[in-house]
Structure formats: C-alpha cells, structure tokens
Amino acid sequence: MVFNNPIGSAKADQFVQLLELQPGNRALDAGCGTGEFLLRVLAEHPAHGVGVDRDPQCIVAARESAAVRGLTSRCEFRTAEVNELATEPGKFDLGICIGSTHAFGSGEAAYPNTVRQLSESVRPGGLILIGEGYWKQQPAKEYLQLIGDPVGIYRDHAANISFAEEHGLLPLYAAVSNDDEWDHFEWSHQLKVRRLAEANPSDPTLAERLDRARQWREGYLRWGRSTMGFGMYLFRAPGGAK
C-alpha cells in the first residue's frame, strides 16, 4: 500500500500531472504522512515543498525517502500539528491535504476548516488539492457506530465540490476511488495486522487488535464498501484566471 488512503498509484500520478507548477513555486502538504504524494509532485515539477505531519515516524520515513530520491534540497518535512504551522497568507502556490482533513478540525468542522485554511495559505489563483471521504448512500447506524463518526461529518461527492465552490474555489478536476482501490486499501490493513500478529504471538494486546481488525473487516464488507467513498478534488483559489 503506497498511500494511507484508497487512491491508487496511477490515479495519484494523474493528479500530479495536472498540477501547474513553475520553477521556484512552493507546495504545502498538510498531514503528509510519509511524504509520498508530495515527493511525487517534486519529482515531476521544479518546485519546493513543505510537508507537515504530527507523527514523527512518518516524518523520519519522509526524510529518508526524500534522500533516496535526491530531493532533500527541495523539500522540508516537519513534525507538527498543521494548526501550529504559522504561515504567511498566500505563501504557497499549491496546498495539499489528502485524507487528513481531520488535522484541521474534528467532526463536521474538518472539511470546512481545510477549505478555509488552505485557501488562506495559497496565493490568489493558486491550487488546492483535497482528498476527502463522502457518502455513496445514507450510512447504516451500525456502520456509524463502528467507525465512530456522526453522519454529518461527510457530504456526498457532489456536495464536496459545491461546498468548496460556494466558498470561492473554482473546481478544476475530480476523481473517486474505485472498488479495486478500496479493496486494496482495506485488505492491506488486514494483512498488516495479521502479519504483525504472527510475528508477535506473545503481544498482550494481540487478541484485542485481532478482534478490532475482524470487526472492521466485517463492517467494510457489510456496509463500508457500498457506503463510503473517497474523492480527490483539485480547485483554484480566487484571483486566478477563470
């Protein structure tokens, strides 16, 4: 599994190709994880990047990956909460947040806060790329109990786009995860838990982790696969060419 979200590698590269970045442009990846998407952007475009994530292990992995790819001079990875990252308004040409809108707020505030803060972070006419969940259909109450989210935390696919448009962003491109990408994402997690269990049979938390993984798998197969979607949305900030 390349990304900690259900977007496949080919689809991610498709979005990288769509970006309009010039030499010296700056990109911010909020909740960057191991930095994979940002590093793909920098490998394709002559830009500089800043990746922020609160997980120090992810940041270590991102820095190591940057070094292997020869991109260290054009990127910086920081361990921090994104809300603690003080940036001048309009400092970036591209703002990215893929599967990490929760870094900007909890529950129903996550997506609106992400739209607002990335809009403030990029220059007029800059680009914003957000990866966010959406409901394919009304979720069952049992599924909501399993994932621990209120129904209002997500919109549908169209509403993710229209919400950003209503707040001044110009929609440029969108795509959603397909069933194969979702299956790979979910079953990769299941396989990881199983392999950890086999490698650490004396782990005192093993039974609890295996039970949680089983519940999640059953929930995905029964409800999640037909209910939860994931979209990638590319917008232009106000002030650019229409």
RATA-V120399 format. One record per pair of residues at least 12 apart in sequence whose C-alpha atoms are under 8 Angstrom apart, sorted by sequence separation. I is the first residue (numbers start at 1). GAP is how many residues later the second one is. If there is no record, write none. Layout:
i=I gap=GAP
i=I gap=GAP
//
This chain:
i=101 gap=12
i=139 gap=12
i=38 gap=13
i=63 gap=13
i=101 gap=13
i=197 gap=13
i=63 gap=14
i=62 gap=15
i=35 gap=16
i=193 gap=16
i=194 gap=16
i=97 gap=17
i=193 gap=17
i=59 gap=18
i=32 gap=19
i=33 gap=19
i=59 gap=19
i=135 gap=19
i=137 gap=19
i=27 gap=20
i=29 gap=20
i=31 gap=20
i=32 gap=20
i=33 gap=20
i=59 gap=20
i=83 gap=20
i=134 gap=20
i=135 gap=20
i=136 gap=20
i=193 gap=20
i=25 gap=21
i=26 gap=21
i=27 gap=21
i=28 gap=21
i=29 gap=21
i=30 gap=21
i=31 gap=21
i=32 gap=21
i=82 gap=21
i=83 gap=21
i=111 gap=21
i=133 gap=21
i=134 gap=21
i=135 gap=21
i=136 gap=21
i=23 gap=22
i=24 gap=22
i=25 gap=22
i=26 gap=22
i=27 gap=22
i=28 gap=22
i=29 gap=22
i=30 gap=22
i=31 gap=22
i=33 gap=22
i=81 gap=22
i=82 gap=22
i=96 gap=22
i=133 gap=22
i=134 gap=22
i=135 gap=22
i=22 gap=23
i=23 gap=23
i=24 gap=23
i=25 gap=23
i=26 gap=23
i=27 gap=23
i=28 gap=23
i=29 gap=23
i=30 gap=23
i=31 gap=23
i=35 gap=23
i=56 gap=23
i=95 gap=23
i=134 gap=23
i=190 gap=23
i=16 gap=24
i=21 gap=24
i=22 gap=24
i=23 gap=24
i=24 gap=24
i=26 gap=24
i=28 gap=24
i=34 gap=24
i=35 gap=24
i=51 gap=24
i=53 gap=24
i=55 gap=24
i=95 gap=24
i=12 gap=25
i=16 gap=25
i=21 gap=25
i=22 gap=25
i=33 gap=25
i=34 gap=25
i=49 gap=25
i=50 gap=25
i=51 gap=25
i=52 gap=25
i=53 gap=25
i=54 gap=25
i=55 gap=25
i=21 gap=26
i=33 gap=26
i=34 gap=26
i=35 gap=26
i=36 gap=26
i=48 gap=26
i=49 gap=26
i=50 gap=26
i=51 gap=26
i=52 gap=26
i=53 gap=26
i=54 gap=26
i=95 gap=26
i=134 gap=26
i=13 gap=27
i=17 gap=27
i=34 gap=27
i=35 gap=27
i=39 gap=27
i=47 gap=27
i=48 gap=27
i=49 gap=27
i=50 gap=27
i=51 gap=27
i=52 gap=27
i=53 gap=27
i=54 gap=27
i=95 gap=27
i=190 gap=27
i=16 gap=28
i=34 gap=28
i=43 gap=28
i=50 gap=28
i=52 gap=28
i=53 gap=28
i=54 gap=28
i=94 gap=28
i=4 gap=29
i=33 gap=29
i=42 gap=29
i=52 gap=29
i=53 gap=29
i=92 gap=29
i=93 gap=29
i=35 gap=30
i=52 gap=30
i=90 gap=30
i=91 gap=30
i=92 gap=30
i=93 gap=30
i=89 gap=31
i=90 gap=31
i=91 gap=31
i=92 gap=31
i=98 gap=31
i=99 gap=31
i=100 gap=31
i=101 gap=31
i=186 gap=31
i=39 gap=32
i=42 gap=32
i=89 gap=32
i=90 gap=32
i=91 gap=32
i=94 gap=32
i=95 gap=32
i=96 gap=32
i=97 gap=32
i=98 gap=32
i=99 gap=32
i=100 gap=32
i=3 gap=33
i=88 gap=33
i=89 gap=33
i=90 gap=33
i=93 gap=33
i=94 gap=33
i=95 gap=33
i=96 gap=33
i=97 gap=33
i=98 gap=33
i=99 gap=33
i=2 gap=34
i=3 gap=34
i=87 gap=34
i=89 gap=34
i=90 gap=34
i=92 gap=34
i=93 gap=34
i=94 gap=34
i=95 gap=34
i=96 gap=34
i=97 gap=34
i=98 gap=34
i=99 gap=34
i=186 gap=34
i=94 gap=35
i=107 gap=42
i=107 gap=43
i=110 gap=43
i=182 gap=43
i=108 gap=44
i=109 gap=44
i=107 gap=45
i=108 gap=45
i=107 gap=46
i=108 gap=46
i=179 gap=46
i=115 gap=49
i=31 gap=51
i=116 gap=51
i=30 gap=52
i=115 gap=52
i=177 gap=52
i=176 gap=53
i=177 gap=53
i=176 gap=54
i=177 gap=54
i=176 gap=55
i=175 gap=56
i=176 gap=56
i=174 gap=57
i=175 gap=57
i=174 gap=58
i=175 gap=58
i=174 gap=59
i=173 gap=60
i=174 gap=60
i=172 gap=61
i=173 gap=61
i=171 gap=62
i=172 gap=62
i=173 gap=62
i=171 gap=63
i=172 gap=63
i=28 gap=64
i=171 gap=64
i=172 gap=64
i=26 gap=65
i=27 gap=65
i=30 gap=65
i=32 gap=65
i=170 gap=65
i=171 gap=65
i=26 gap=66
i=27 gap=66
i=28 gap=66
i=29 gap=66
i=30 gap=66
i=31 gap=66
i=32 gap=66
i=169 gap=66
i=170 gap=66
i=25 gap=67
i=26 gap=67
i=27 gap=67
i=28 gap=67
i=29 gap=67
i=30 gap=67
i=31 gap=67
i=169 gap=67
i=170 gap=67
i=25 gap=68
i=26 gap=68
i=27 gap=68
i=28 gap=68
i=29 gap=68
i=30 gap=68
i=31 gap=68
i=32 gap=68
i=169 gap=68
i=170 gap=68
i=27 gap=69
i=31 gap=69
i=146 gap=69
i=168 gap=69
i=169 gap=69
i=30 gap=70
i=31 gap=70
i=146 gap=70
i=168 gap=70
i=21 gap=72
i=31 gap=72
i=157 gap=72
i=161 gap=72
i=170 gap=72
i=30 gap=73
i=146 gap=73
i=157 gap=74
i=143 gap=76
i=143 gap=80
i=143 gap=81
i=140 gap=83
i=139 gap=84
i=139 gap=88
i=137 gap=89
i=138 gap=89
i=136 gap=90
i=137 gap=90
i=136 gap=91
i=137 gap=91
i=135 gap=92
i=136 gap=92
i=5 gap=93
i=135 gap=93
i=136 gap=93
i=5 gap=94
i=134 gap=94
i=135 gap=94
i=4 gap=95
i=133 gap=95
i=134 gap=95
i=133 gap=96
i=134 gap=96
i=133 gap=97
i=134 gap=97
i=132 gap=98
i=133 gap=98
i=131 gap=99
i=132 gap=99
i=131 gap=100
i=132 gap=100
i=131 gap=101
i=130 gap=102
i=131 gap=102
i=129 gap=103
i=130 gap=103
i=129 gap=104
i=130 gap=104
i=129 gap=105
i=128 gap=106
i=129 gap=106
i=127 gap=107
i=128 gap=107
i=19 gap=108
i=127 gap=108
i=128 gap=108
i=127 gap=109
i=128 gap=109
i=126 gap=110
i=127 gap=110
i=125 gap=111
i=126 gap=111
i=125 gap=112
i=126 gap=112
i=124 gap=113
i=125 gap=113
i=123 gap=114
i=124 gap=114
i=125 gap=114
i=126 gap=114
i=122 gap=115
i=124 gap=115
i=125 gap=115
i=124 gap=116
i=125 gap=116
i=119 gap=118
i=98 gap=134
i=7 gap=169
i=8 gap=169
i=7 gap=170
i=6 gap=171
i=8 gap=173
i=7 gap=174
i=6 gap=175
i=7 gap=175
i=6 gap=176
i=6 gap=178
i=6 gap=179
i=5 gap=180
i=4 gap=181
i=1 gap=183
i=1 gap=184
i=1 gap=187
i=7 gap=223
i=6 gap=224
//
